[in-house]
Amino acid sequence: MTSRAISEIVTHYFSDGQKESSAEQFLKKVMPHFLSSIRQIERPGQMLTHLAALVTVLQSVILPYLDDIFKLLCAYWNSDALPDVLTLLCEISNATSEGLKVHLPVLIPNILALLNSDFSENRKRTRLLLQAIAVLA
């Protein structure tokens, strides 16, 4: 699935305001391929951004896919896609705080590791993480 296809899907949901039942049926067909596509690309930033947009639009309808989404978050945590990972995390928090609470323990080791290992001059990654934590709170 290309970035353009994902963009069309997101646009479809923003413009048509799909009802929850049709969104669930649509996601059953699309999400496995979408998540698989994200796993297979080297630079997932834009795709993670599209996923964040879907989470924003679909809210609690996305709950059945959170296990796989959090696996993606962990997989790309230490990559250049961290800003997009954190954006997605914040959108999940806004859409479904219960979903975040259930899955947050999976991220705690990554959060602590980042806080302990970022020795860069400006600690840019740490600052991004702390900004995201402020949004989550």
C-alpha positions as CSV (number, residue, x, y, z in Angstrom):
1,M,0.0,0.0,0.0
2,T,1.5,3.3,-1.0
3,S,1.6,6.6,0.8
4,R,-0.8,8.0,-1.8
5,A,-3.3,5.2,-1.1
6,I,-3.1,5.9,2.6
7,S,-3.6,9.6,1.9
8,E,-6.8,8.7,-0.1
9,I,-8.1,6.6,2.8
10,V,-7.5,9.4,5.3
11,T,-9.1,11.9,3.0
12,H,-12.1,9.6,2.5
13,Y,-12.8,9.5,6.2
14,F,-12.3,13.2,6.7
15,S,-14.7,14.1,3.9
16,D,-17.4,11.4,4.2
17,G,-17.7,11.1,8.0
18,Q,-18.2,7.3,7.8
19,K,-20.5,5.7,10.4
20,E,-18.8,3.5,13.0
21,S,-20.2,0.2,11.6
22,S,-19.0,0.9,8.0
23,A,-15.7,2.1,9.4
24,E,-15.3,-1.2,11.3
25,Q,-15.9,-3.2,8.1
26,F,-13.6,-1.1,6.1
27,L,-10.8,-1.4,8.7
28,K,-11.1,-5.1,8.8
29,K,-10.1,-5.1,5.2
30,V,-7.6,-2.3,5.2
31,M,-5.7,-2.3,8.5
32,P,-3.8,-5.6,8.2
33,H,-2.4,-4.4,4.8
34,F,-1.8,-0.9,6.1
35,L,0.1,-2.1,9.2
36,S,2.1,-4.6,7.1
37,S,3.1,-1.8,4.7
38,I,4.3,0.3,7.5
39,R,6.4,-2.6,8.9
40,Q,8.1,-3.1,5.5
41,I,9.2,0.4,4.7
42,E,12.5,1.9,5.8
43,R,11.3,5.4,6.6
44,P,7.8,5.1,8.0
45,G,7.3,8.7,9.1
46,Q,4.6,9.8,6.6
47,M,2.8,6.5,7.0
48,L,2.8,6.9,10.8
49,T,1.4,10.4,10.3
50,H,-1.4,8.9,8.2
51,L,-2.1,6.3,10.8
52,A,-2.3,9.1,13.4
53,A,-4.9,10.8,11.2
54,L,-6.9,7.6,11.0
55,V,-6.8,7.3,14.8
56,T,-8.0,10.8,15.1
57,V,-10.9,10.3,12.8
58,L,-11.9,6.8,13.9
59,Q,-11.4,7.2,17.7
60,S,-12.5,4.0,19.5
61,V,-13.1,2.1,16.3
62,I,-9.3,1.6,16.2
63,L,-9.2,-0.3,19.6
64,P,-8.9,-3.8,18.0
65,Y,-5.7,-2.7,16.3
66,L,-3.9,-1.1,19.2
67,D,-1.8,-4.2,20.0
68,D,-0.3,-4.1,16.5
69,I,0.0,-0.3,16.5
70,F,1.9,-0.4,19.8
71,K,4.3,-3.0,18.3
72,L,5.0,-0.5,15.5
73,L,5.6,2.2,18.1
74,C,8.1,0.1,19.8
75,A,9.8,-1.0,16.5
76,Y,10.3,2.6,15.4
77,W,11.0,4.1,18.8
78,N,14.8,4.4,18.3
79,S,14.6,5.5,14.7
80,D,14.5,8.9,13.0
81,A,10.7,8.4,13.0
82,L,10.5,9.2,16.8
83,P,8.6,12.5,16.2
84,D,6.0,10.6,14.2
85,V,5.9,7.8,16.8
86,L,5.2,10.4,19.5
87,T,2.5,12.1,17.4
88,L,0.8,8.8,16.9
89,L,1.0,8.1,20.6
90,C,-0.6,11.4,21.5
91,E,-3.4,10.8,19.0
92,I,-4.1,7.4,20.5
93,S,-4.2,9.1,23.9
94,N,-6.7,11.7,22.7
95,A,-8.8,9.2,20.9
96,T,-9.0,6.5,23.6
97,S,-7.3,7.0,26.9
98,E,-8.3,3.5,28.0
99,G,-6.5,2.0,25.1
100,L,-3.4,4.0,26.0
101,K,-3.6,3.0,29.7
102,V,-3.7,-0.7,28.7
103,H,-0.7,-0.5,26.4
104,L,1.5,2.1,28.1
105,P,3.4,-0.4,30.2
106,V,4.9,-1.7,26.9
107,L,6.4,1.7,26.2
108,I,7.7,2.4,29.7
109,P,11.1,0.6,29.1
110,N,11.5,2.6,25.8
111,I,10.7,5.8,27.6
112,L,13.2,5.2,30.4
113,A,15.9,4.0,27.9
114,L,15.6,7.2,25.9
115,L,15.7,9.4,29.0
116,N,18.9,7.6,30.1
117,S,20.7,7.4,26.8
118,D,20.2,10.8,25.1
119,F,23.5,12.6,25.6
120,S,23.2,14.8,22.6
121,E,24.1,18.4,23.0
122,N,20.5,19.7,22.9
123,R,18.9,16.4,24.0
124,K,16.4,16.9,21.2
125,R,14.9,13.4,21.5
126,T,14.4,13.8,25.2
127,R,12.7,17.2,24.7
128,L,10.4,15.7,22.1
129,L,9.5,12.8,24.5
130,L,8.9,15.2,27.4
131,Q,6.6,17.3,25.2
132,A,4.6,14.2,24.3
133,I,4.4,13.2,28.0
134,A,3.0,16.6,28.8
135,V,0.3,16.0,26.2
136,L,-0.5,12.5,27.5
137,A,-0.9,13.8,31.1
